[in-house]
Amino acid sequence: MKKVLGWLDDNIIAVLAGFLLVFIPLYPKWPLFDILYGYNVRVRLEDFFVAFSLVIYVLWLFRRKIVLAKNPITIGLIVYLILGFLSVLSALFWAQTVPLQYLHVAKTVLHWMRRVEYFSLFYIFFVSVTSLKRIRAYVVLFFMVFLAVIIYGYGQKYLYWPAFSTMNREFAKGWWLYLTAHARVLSTFGGHYDLAGYLVIALTLAWSFFFGMKSKLQKFGLGLLIASGFWLLILTASRISFAGYIFGLSVVVFLWSFKKGLGWGISRWLVTIFLSTL
């Protein structure tokens, strides 16, 4: 038991990071309770898991198991949050674009605090990566979740599976929705734009692995995953995300060209962009 507790003490952040990597994209956005009455943003289960992970991270800081200064973007994030908070003060007292009423002030501060929550995930994952083996585990988990997201998206579109949205006050209450024939496919973690943004990241990463694989069988399997994910991106009908996908793919091919050669890069870029556009 002591050995298990010792292992958990050294690896609990990695366990929590892996759990969040799976839980956040897949768990439906069922609200627990209102944080502001009448507002569409509600407290959900993942907020508690993120908060718990952040508490563990802070405890590790106090125990000096990790050093905040080693994170290369800490200063940038602090500057961003300070400027964001100054923007809140400006909106309240100078530009006066936010009325000095409890609901509006609380809503504005809540938006700022949500950025802190988002950024905390980066720190949790950053300190959890301590070996190549752990990176491989995260990559496997990521692609398993990617496949699950694709299956769920197709289920919404073609099998009449329930969908969940946070696009307005009523939907954010946790209603089970069913898509009409021309409705956009939704994610479990927000709306169609959220799903499209996730797919842009997943497809860009998948293409990079595809270019680096040597096994034809693995390439075939990952190629099917990319094609399935790309069609799901089309079903979200998010035009800006398609542009983001083209940009991300172009950057991946450009970076791989340093290793594979300019001719390899140009030919792969032309083929992938042509197929994607077609």
Disulfide bonds with the S-S distance in Angstrom:
none
